[in-house]
Amino acid sequence: MAIVEVAIGVALLFFLLSIVCSTVNEWIAWALSLRAQTLEKGLREQIQDPAKLNALLSHPLIAPLKKKNKLLSASRYRRDRLMPSYLPSRTFALAFIDTLLPATAGGQPATLEAVRGSLAKLPEYLRAPLLAQIDASDNEIGKFREGLETWYDSSMERVSGWYKRRVQLILLVIATAATIGVNADSYHVARTLWQEPTMRAAIADSTAQAIEACRMTEETQPTTDEAQPIEDCEIYLEVAKQTEALWALPIGWSNVPWPSDAVGWLARVFGWLITIVAVSLGAPFWFDVLGKLSNLRASGAKPPHPTSERAAALIGP
């Protein structure tokens, strides 16, 4: 049971730091319009022709969706209007067809034969996939448009991978700064909790109460197909109230002794690295871990409730 309570305390540390780092990460992504910039990069990789790309982005279906980023404009990094964070595949397909071959003077929509003829003017890297889509469309413009949507969605899957790797790298930088900033040495935290049964029992109790409150909230919520965001769950609020309990852990630079030798510094760096990697896994992951650990603790013999003043201060009113 002691090792489970230690694990709960360490997981709680990872959970709260993950919330902070994830929030900062989202702020940075929003402030820099990272989604929009990544989407634009993906379109440049897909189209590759600057003139045709500019014509596509200037289409009436896409141009109104673009907007300026005030921060980037003020820094003179990007003064032009940026892509939206998300571009539906149908909007892309309609704008692409209209840009590639606009309607005739009489207002008649473009035909596949006319589209095929216009492809001769395109470079090979762009002509080949479009010809493949025409061949698979059975001479129906509607099926050709659906093929363009599929082609676009396939490219956007690669773009999503770029974005995830980019924000993951930013999250690692934030996690490193936060971990060292608060001296969140998970190895030292675990060792101290192992030696302080009152502290670890108090933290485990408060975490279990928060998780139970979350589950009760989920049961009273109307059933939906979407999972409840972690920010809407009671554990987000309840655990946030345990800030004093968190700071009662051996973290920070003022209440944790400095290492006295090289071995101590190696242990400190090792604890930092564990925390950085753990925080990069994200708050939802540690939310699930806390729930499983609390279930495991509840299935065993219930430990005696701490009654000391220190434990009462950790648990709160």
Buried (B, 14 or more C-beta within 10 A) or exposed (E): BEEBBBBBBBBBBBBBBBBBBBEBBEEBBEEBBBBBBBBBBBBEEBBEBEEBBEBBBEBEBBEEBBEEBEEBBEEEEBEEBBBBBEBEBBBBBBBBBBBBBEEEEEEEEBEBEBBBEBBEEBEEEBBEBBBEBBEEBEEEBEBBBBBBBBBBEEBBEEBBEBBEEBBEEBBBBBBBEBBBEBBBBBBBBBBBBBEBBEBBBBBBBBBBBBBBBBBEBBEEEEEEEEEEEBEEBBBBBBBEEBEEBBEBBBBEEEEBEEBEEEEEEEBBBBBBBBBBBBBBBBBBBBBEBBBEBBEEBEEEEEBEEBEEEEBEEBBBE
